């Protein structure tokens, strides 16, 4: 009887050895919590397709970001849900608009304890639900949209946002916003480019969360799910235009793109574990089909292993608590 020459199982023999031999690590500071704040409500409003996630009132938002700071997660990404929308998303750059007021409140609550980030896109603020200004034929006008993005970016910077999350997928958006920020003296404001944002089927619950008015789809500006090299190209262009960080979104269906982007750029690479990814795990766990905690942590580790330096995830607070329990 012959015996194995190599015994890699020795590195898996006990929990202590497995911890010591682990190649990929996750810590709370690598997690960013997306948060929704809705204008005109006084109590948090549950989101049906995202169990455990709510649209916040201003008061509940303050309490939630204080908890985020206590858990020492890396940041919060704010999304605003306005009462009134119009064709050009006027509420996006209104200093009294819900997102800008919420940003001021969050910065006042937690200061620099977490990195306060804001979504820079028009879709929550337009009555047609698209990420930009529409032409007469209904197509998104790229360059007219850039003008709106620069106004929105300046409003968010004035409100105190430390990082602007450019998620609209317009050509030239990073360069336009970076130039506007620098011209107004906001040279320290970070730009997070949603570089490889794919037009897919995993955003449904998010659209409920922001009460999206979208009719049709966004395939003319978000990436085709079959294209991997294009995601790398977009990331390289965004870095050239001045992006401080680039993002791949969604996360789990595009781990190959994430790994390729990580190998191609010299700035931090993030990933967004989107609403559909969250909803699938929550639904399966509610039926008893999977181990909820195990699936959450395995999915986060998988995204980190593929190359993400940080992850936007709706489980940020819960995962941070678990991680701190393990210390």
ABEGO torsion letter per residue (X at the ends): XBBBABBAAAAAABAAAAAAABABBBBAAABBBBBBBBBGBABBBBBAABBGBBBBBAAAAAAAAAAAAAAGBABBBBBBBBABBBAAGAAAABAABAAAAAAAAAAAAAEAABBBBBBBBAAAABAAGBABBBBAAGBBBAAAAAAAAAAAAAAAAAAGBABBBBAAGBBGAAAAAAAAAAAAGBAABBBBBBABBBBBAAAAAAAAAAGBABBEBAAAABBBAABAAAAAAAAAAAAAAGBABBBBOBAAAAAAAAAAAAAABABBBBBBBBAAAAAAAAAAAAAGABBAAAAAAAAAAAAAAAGBABBBBAAAAAAAAAAAAAX
